[in-house]
Amino acid sequence: MWTDSLGNPLTLQGAASLPALNDFVEGFIASEARAADILAAAQHDGSPMVQGYAAAVHMFAESADAPGNARPFIERALAGADRCTQREQRFLQAVKAWVDGDIGKAIVLHEEQAREHPRDLASIKLGHYHLFNRGDSPGMLRMALAALSAAGDVAYLHGMLAFAWEQCHALQEAEAAARKAIAMCRKEPWAHHALAHVMLTQGRLSEGHAFLQEVSSTWTDLNSFMVTHNWWHQALFALELDRHDEVLALYDQQVWGVAKAYSQDQINAVSLLARLELAGVDVGERWVDLGQYLAERTGDQVLPFLDMQYLYGLARSGRPEAQALLHNIEARAREDVEGAWNQVCLPASRGLLAHAEGDMAAAVKELGSALPYAVRPQLQRLGGSHAQRDLFAQVHLDAMVRSGHLGGAQNILQQQVRAQPESRRLRRQAAALYASLGLSSVTTSFF
């Protein structure tokens, strides 16, 4: 019997596919593009784990047709699973549950795997993906901690821990884990990403910008999500510092254009263009190009977090597909009456569409019902990170200001200014708000 590069026993037809299988395992946990090489191996090797990993790659398309594309691979994998180890069988069943849309079952299986086979870091990384999309950051932390004693020699586990700690708001622990990962492997982009989150949350904007610039030389051979998303984080630091030309250049050269058809590249682009406009920057015709790709997403309804951003981008692009997407979100919400699609995504989507179309009163009403300031943690049910979901809060605040809800806007914005003293963007926006409130002469007391 063979073993993968982490020491997990493998059932293979022969040694020829072992390099591709290790490319998936290592590439997946390292956010490298070589993980997709398993697709070529799956064309001539029917080994269950080769087929199962290929199914997972297809599912990461995050599109309506992904399950159909993945199903033949997972069916071939399960047809030969009786000769596999228990670890392999459990992983394959988890992928099958994902293909079938039973994410709860998939998470349970990945949690079992973390306890019983803690060096199966590909399983833990996939479990993190599902938990993240459900907003279950404590689950992410629990799963990674279960592997620490057995896999603490692997830098990428510490990167996973760092992000889980950060999403649980344990910033000191997150930074310690991220720096440990980077000390073990300087090219650890997920740890770079986690540390960027910490620095943004703590208002260490100049430091964060300098840190990402320093490590960006290591962002080679990564998958499109990881490289564009880390540059997206660099753009956020630059945006807070009012370095608008730099942000536009990052959008054009690093954030948009690597894999335009991919979901995560698309939402990075939507989010950055929206934030630029909210900061008062003219983005020119950039929405037009982006909208052409978003138009293909109207029938997805894979994750509410994705659909909300597709919708806003389509509306800002002036495309009629925005209404079709909202109709499909409404239909999905009727199937999920007690869940995030109906209770959070639907009203938030209506609010985002209203804002994009210039109806600020409707935007305040709908977004206010979806994410009232006192209970914004419910947004976590949509998936996405704290930094990503902040876009929705920024849109809500902008709608409040533009519709005349100035007192409520002041209550929100001033807290943000206090938490982010380096942010030139927030100071500028607060100064304009205080001028509208007739308080220009006392802004030094607030800042």
Salt bridges, closest charged atoms under 4 A:
ASP23 OD1 - ARG34 NH1 2.88
GLU26 OE1 - ARG34 NH1 2.95
GLU32 OE1 - ARG34 NE 2.63
GLU32 OE2 - LYS187 NZ 3.27
ASP100 OD1 - ARG71 NH1 2.95
ASP100 OD2 - LYS96 NZ 2.58
GLU111 OE2 - ARG142 NH2 3.14
GLU112 OE1 - ARG90 NE 3.19
GLU116 OE1 - ARG90 NH2 3.05
ASP120 OD2 - ARG87 NH1 2.95
ASP153 OD1 - ARG119 NH1 2.80
GLU166 OE1 - HIS197 ND1 3.71
GLU175 OE2 - ARG179 NE 2.95
GLU175 OE1 - ARG204 NH1 2.82
GLU207 OE1 - ARG204 NE 2.89
GLU240 OE2 - ARG425 NE 2.94
ASP242 OD1 - HIS244 NE2 3.17
ASP242 OD1 - ARG428 NH2 2.79
GLU246 OE2 - HIS209 NE2 2.63
GLU246 OE1 - ARG243 NE 2.86
ASP252 OD2 - ARG286 NH2 2.78
GLU277 OE1 - ARG316 NE 2.94
ASP289 OD2 - LYS260 NZ 2.93
ASP300 OD2 - ARG297 NH1 2.72
GLU321 OE1 - ARG319 NE 3.11
GLU330 OE2 - ARG350 NH2 3.37
GLU335 OE1 - ARG332 NH1 3.81
ASP398 OD2 - HIS355 NE2 2.70
ASP398 OD2 - ARG402 NH1 3.02
